[in-house]
Amino acid sequence: IRFGLGAVKGAGASAVDSILAARGERPFDSIEDYLSRVDFKKVNKKVNESLIKAGAFDSLSKTDGTLPSLGQARSRAMEKFEAAGGQIPSLSLFGDDEDGASPGGGWSEADLLKNEKAALGFYISGNPLSKYAPLLEATGIRSVAGLRNAEDKETVEAAGVVMSIRKLQTRRGDLMAAMVLEDEEAMVEVIVFPELYKTHAGLMDTDRPMLVKGQLEKSEKGLKIIGEDISPLEDLPFRRKENGRAVININGSGAAPEAMRALKDVVDSHKGELPLYLKIRARGSETLLQTAHSITPDLGFIAKVEQYFGKGTVKVV
């Protein structure tokens, strides 16, 4: 993906022209090289911070392209710029750990994506919703795009990232909000009336993955949900449905003794309140067995179970 420097928020034309002039002499081979050659009178701290958040310096750091690696690289770049203090640094200022880990461990994935969106207006390296995909599949929660298949006036649950929050006021002076929820394919407006806003306003943050429940309204203008409940998506594994249960689907042919022993360790390390069942498929029939265990079906639990029994084998019903 090519993204022009001039489109990065906070990077003005004068600063970009100065960077391009320096780069025209020869390509930058390190952050220190960049710092020693750009004109700090034209390329100020704000510009450099925006470029770091956008990932413009990723190519000057050793990274494998994963979010943790990128977070570490961008955090380290920010530290180098802060250490330079706007002055031309010497290589000895940074020691020999140019590509080493940041003392603080680097930006979290959430911070990296939030900073990237702040600088570019959208996500490039990933999406905050992506890591929850196994959990959404296990629980059957719709994505925003999946709402297209729902009926008008149907009560729905959907997961997405909060892109914007617009605070409103009723004629009585009560606060409410209109929130835009988005996934990688679609968006939906969520109306949060005063009663719900009063108890849940503290949970509503932009760039936060959220779970929304409410009545769906479909019209020529698009989709809208009249909110009945909202919660952070990370809290989904801890919701206790009445008569709910977690089911692990196991093919009899794949139920090796070592896998079953490993499953016991996984269950013991993820104790919770949701009753655990095993659905065994063998010789064309299915047997549902209730275990004596209750678990918390979080992302860690799902990942470990899928490691032994395959993708999509955990269901929460």
C-alpha positions as CSV (number, residue, x, y, z in Angstrom):
1,I,0.0,0.0,0.0
2,R,1.4,3.4,-1.0
3,F,0.2,6.4,1.1
4,G,1.5,9.9,0.3
5,L,3.3,11.7,3.1
6,G,1.2,14.8,2.5
7,A,-2.0,12.9,3.4
8,V,-0.7,12.1,6.9
9,K,-2.5,14.2,9.4
10,G,-0.2,16.9,10.9
11,A,2.3,16.7,8.0
12,G,2.1,19.9,6.1
13,A,3.4,20.6,2.6
14,S,6.5,22.5,3.7
15,A,7.6,19.7,6.0
16,V,7.0,17.0,3.4
17,D,8.9,19.0,0.8
18,S,11.8,19.3,3.2
19,I,11.8,15.5,3.8
20,L,11.6,14.8,0.1
21,A,14.5,17.1,-0.6
22,A,16.7,15.4,2.0
23,R,15.7,11.9,0.7
24,G,16.4,13.0,-2.9
25,E,20.1,13.2,-2.1
26,R,20.1,9.6,-1.0
27,P,17.6,7.3,0.7
28,F,17.5,7.3,4.5
29,D,19.2,4.2,5.9
30,S,18.3,4.7,9.6
31,I,16.4,6.9,11.9
32,E,19.6,8.5,13.0
33,D,20.4,9.3,9.4
34,Y,17.0,10.9,9.0
35,L,17.5,13.0,12.2
36,S,20.9,14.2,11.0
37,R,19.7,15.4,7.6
38,V,16.2,16.9,7.9
39,D,15.6,20.6,8.6
40,F,14.1,20.8,12.1
41,K,12.9,24.3,11.4
42,K,10.5,22.9,8.9
43,V,10.0,19.3,10.2
44,N,8.9,19.8,13.8
45,K,8.1,17.4,16.6
46,K,4.4,17.2,15.7
47,V,5.2,16.2,12.1
48,N,7.6,13.5,13.2
49,E,5.2,12.0,15.8
50,S,2.5,11.8,13.1
51,L,4.8,10.1,10.7
52,I,5.8,7.6,13.4
53,K,2.2,6.8,14.2
54,A,1.5,6.3,10.5
55,G,4.3,3.8,10.2
56,A,6.5,5.9,7.9
57,F,9.7,4.7,9.7
58,D,8.8,1.0,9.9
59,S,11.2,0.3,7.0
60,L,14.1,1.7,9.0
61,S,13.5,-0.8,11.8
62,K,13.8,-4.5,11.9
63,T,10.2,-5.8,12.1
64,D,8.5,-9.0,11.0
65,G,5.3,-7.1,10.2
66,T,3.3,-8.5,13.1
67,L,1.4,-6.0,15.3
68,P,3.6,-6.7,18.4
69,S,6.8,-6.2,16.3
70,L,5.4,-3.0,14.7
71,G,4.4,-1.7,18.1
72,Q,7.9,-2.2,19.4
73,A,9.5,-0.5,16.4
74,R,7.2,2.5,16.5
75,S,7.6,2.9,20.3
76,R,11.4,2.7,19.9
77,A,11.3,5.3,17.1
78,M,9.3,7.7,19.3
79,E,11.9,7.3,22.1
80,K,14.7,8.2,19.7
81,F,13.0,11.3,18.5
82,E,12.2,12.3,22.1
83,A,15.9,11.7,23.1
84,A,17.0,13.9,20.2
85,G,14.9,16.7,21.5
86,G,14.8,18.4,18.1
87,Q,18.6,18.5,17.9
88,I,20.9,16.6,15.5
89,P,21.9,13.5,17.5
90,S,25.1,11.5,17.4
91,L,24.9,7.8,17.0
92,S,26.4,7.3,20.5
93,L,23.3,9.0,21.9
94,F,21.3,5.8,21.3
95,G,24.0,3.3,22.0
96,D,24.1,0.0,20.1
97,D,20.5,-1.1,20.6
98,E,19.1,0.6,17.5
99,D,16.8,-2.3,16.8
100,G,16.4,-3.6,20.3
101,A,13.2,-3.8,22.3
102,S,11.7,-0.7,23.9
103,P,12.3,-0.6,27.7
104,G,8.5,-0.5,28.1
105,G,7.9,-3.4,25.7
106,G,6.5,-1.3,22.9
107,W,3.0,0.0,22.1
108,S,0.2,-2.4,22.7
109,E,-1.7,-3.6,19.6
110,A,-4.6,-1.4,20.6
111,D,-2.4,1.7,21.0
112,L,-0.6,1.0,17.7
113,L,-3.9,0.8,15.8
114,K,-5.4,3.8,17.5
115,N,-2.3,5.9,16.7
116,E,-2.3,4.7,13.1
117,K,-5.9,5.6,12.7
118,A,-5.3,9.0,14.3
119,A,-2.5,9.7,11.7
120,L,-4.1,8.2,8.6
121,G,-7.9,8.2,9.3
122,F,-8.2,4.4,9.0
123,Y,-6.4,1.2,10.0
124,I,-3.8,-0.4,7.8
125,S,-1.8,-2.8,9.9
126,G,-4.8,-4.6,11.3
127,N,-8.2,-4.1,12.8
128,P,-9.1,-4.1,16.6
129,L,-11.9,-6.5,15.8
130,S,-9.7,-9.2,14.2
131,K,-8.4,-10.8,17.3
132,Y,-11.9,-11.5,18.5
133,A,-12.9,-13.5,15.4
134,P,-12.6,-16.9,17.1
135,L,-14.7,-15.7,20.0
136,L,-17.4,-14.3,17.7
137,E,-17.5,-17.5,15.7
138,A,-17.8,-19.5,18.9
139,T,-20.7,-17.4,20.3
140,G,-22.5,-16.9,17.0
141,I,-22.4,-13.1,17.5
142,R,-23.0,-11.2,14.2
143,S,-20.5,-8.8,12.7
144,V,-21.9,-5.4,11.6
145,A,-21.9,-6.7,8.0
146,G,-24.0,-9.7,9.1
147,L,-26.8,-7.4,10.1
148,R,-27.8,-7.1,6.4
149,N,-29.4,-10.6,6.8
150,A,-31.4,-9.7,9.8
151,E,-35.1,-8.7,9.7
152,D,-36.4,-5.1,10.3
153,K,-37.4,-4.7,14.0
154,E,-35.5,-7.9,15.0
155,T,-33.6,-7.8,18.3
156,V,-30.0,-8.3,17.3
157,E,-26.5,-8.5,18.9
158,A,-23.6,-7.2,16.8
159,A,-19.9,-6.7,17.4
160,G,-17.9,-3.8,15.9
161,V,-15.4,-1.0,16.6
162,V,-16.7,2.3,17.8
163,M,-15.7,4.8,15.1
164,S,-17.4,7.9,16.5
165,I,-19.6,9.1,19.3
166,R,-21.9,12.1,18.9
167,K,-23.3,13.4,22.2
168,L,-26.9,14.7,22.0
169,Q,-29.4,16.4,24.3
170,T,-33.1,15.8,24.5
171,R,-35.6,18.6,24.9
172,R,-35.7,17.8,28.6
173,G,-31.9,18.3,28.8
174,D,-31.0,14.6,29.2
175,L,-27.8,13.4,27.5
176,M,-27.9,10.6,24.9
177,A,-25.6,9.6,22.1
178,A,-25.4,8.4,18.5
179,M,-22.6,6.0,18.0
180,V,-21.2,4.6,14.8
181,L,-20.2,0.9,15.0
182,E,-18.0,-0.5,12.2
183,D,-16.3,-3.7,11.1
184,E,-14.1,-4.3,8.1
185,E,-17.1,-4.4,5.7
186,A,-20.0,-2.2,7.0
187,M,-21.1,0.3,9.6
188,V,-24.3,0.9,11.6
189,E,-25.6,3.8,13.7
190,V,-26.4,2.9,17.3
191,I,-28.8,5.2,19.2
192,V,-28.1,5.3,22.9
193,F,-31.1,6.8,24.7
194,P,-30.7,8.7,28.1
195,E,-31.5,5.8,30.4
196,L,-28.8,3.5,28.8
197,Y,-26.4,6.4,28.3
198,K,-26.6,7.3,32.0
199,T,-25.3,3.9,33.0
200,H,-23.0,3.0,30.1
201,A,-21.4,6.3,29.0
202,G,-18.2,5.4,30.7
203,L,-17.8,2.3,28.5
204,M,-18.2,4.2,25.2
205,D,-14.8,5.0,23.7
206,T,-13.7,5.5,20.1
207,D,-11.6,2.7,18.6
208,R,-13.0,0.2,21.3
209,P,-14.4,-3.1,20.2
210,M,-18.0,-3.2,21.6
211,L,-20.9,-5.6,21.7
212,V,-24.3,-4.0,21.1
213,K,-27.8,-5.4,21.6
214,G,-30.9,-3.7,20.4
215,Q,-33.7,-3.5,17.9
216,L,-32.6,-3.2,14.3
217,E,-34.2,-0.6,12.0
218,K,-33.7,-1.0,8.3
219,S,-34.5,1.8,5.8
220,E,-33.3,3.3,2.5
221,K,-30.8,5.4,4.5
222,G,-29.2,2.3,6.0
223,L,-29.1,0.4,9.2
224,K,-29.7,1.6,12.7
225,I,-29.8,-0.1,16.1
226,I,-31.9,1.3,19.0
227,G,-29.6,0.3,21.8
228,E,-30.8,-1.8,24.7
229,D,-27.4,-2.9,26.1
230,I,-23.8,-2.2,25.3
231,S,-20.6,-3.8,26.7
232,P,-16.9,-4.1,25.8
233,L,-16.3,-7.0,23.6
234,E,-13.5,-8.3,25.9
235,D,-16.3,-8.9,28.5
236,L,-18.1,-11.4,26.2
237,P,-16.5,-14.6,27.7
238,F,-17.7,-13.6,31.2
239,R,-21.4,-13.2,30.3
240,R,-23.5,-15.9,31.9
241,K,-26.4,-16.8,29.7
242,E,-29.4,-18.5,31.4
243,N,-29.2,-22.2,30.5
244,G,-26.0,-21.4,28.5
245,R,-23.2,-23.8,27.9
246,A,-19.9,-24.3,26.1
247,V,-19.6,-27.2,23.7
248,I,-16.4,-28.7,22.3
249,N,-17.0,-30.7,19.2
250,I,-14.7,-33.7,18.9
251,N,-14.4,-36.2,16.1
252,G,-14.0,-39.6,17.6
253,S,-11.1,-40.4,15.2
254,G,-9.3,-37.3,16.3
255,A,-9.7,-37.8,20.0
256,A,-6.2,-39.0,20.7
257,P,-5.3,-39.8,24.4
258,E,-2.7,-37.0,24.5
259,A,-5.2,-34.5,23.2
260,M,-7.8,-35.5,25.8
261,R,-5.1,-35.2,28.6
262,A,-4.1,-31.7,27.3
263,L,-7.8,-30.7,27.3
264,K,-8.1,-31.5,31.0
265,D,-5.2,-29.1,31.6
266,V,-6.8,-26.4,29.5
267,V,-10.1,-26.8,31.3
268,D,-8.4,-26.7,34.7
269,S,-6.7,-23.4,33.8
270,H,-9.9,-21.7,32.6
271,K,-12.3,-22.4,35.3
272,G,-15.5,-20.3,35.2
273,E,-19.3,-20.4,35.4
274,L,-20.3,-21.8,32.0
275,P,-21.1,-25.6,32.1
276,L,-18.8,-27.5,29.7
277,Y,-20.1,-30.2,27.3
278,L,-18.4,-32.5,24.9
279,K,-20.1,-33.5,21.6
280,I,-18.5,-36.6,20.3
281,R,-18.9,-37.6,16.7
282,A,-18.2,-41.2,15.8
283,R,-19.5,-43.7,13.3
284,G,-22.1,-41.4,11.9
285,S,-23.7,-40.5,15.3
286,E,-23.3,-37.8,17.9
287,T,-23.2,-38.0,21.6
288,L,-23.5,-35.0,23.9
289,L,-21.8,-35.5,27.3
290,Q,-22.0,-33.1,30.2
291,T,-18.8,-32.8,32.1
292,A,-18.3,-31.9,35.8
293,H,-16.5,-28.7,34.8
294,S,-17.5,-25.1,34.2
295,I,-15.2,-22.8,32.2
296,T,-14.6,-19.2,31.0
297,P,-14.5,-19.4,27.1
298,D,-12.1,-16.6,26.5
299,L,-9.7,-16.2,23.6
300,G,-7.0,-18.2,25.3
301,F,-9.3,-21.1,26.0
302,I,-10.5,-21.2,22.4
303,A,-7.0,-21.0,20.9
304,K,-5.7,-23.9,23.1
305,V,-8.7,-26.1,22.3
306,E,-8.4,-25.4,18.6
307,Q,-4.8,-26.3,18.8
308,Y,-5.8,-29.9,19.6
309,F,-9.2,-30.4,18.0
310,G,-9.2,-27.9,15.1
311,K,-10.6,-24.5,14.1
312,G,-14.2,-23.8,15.0
313,T,-14.6,-26.7,17.5
314,V,-15.7,-24.5,20.4
315,K,-19.3,-23.2,20.5
316,V,-21.1,-21.2,23.2
317,V,-24.8,-21.6,23.1
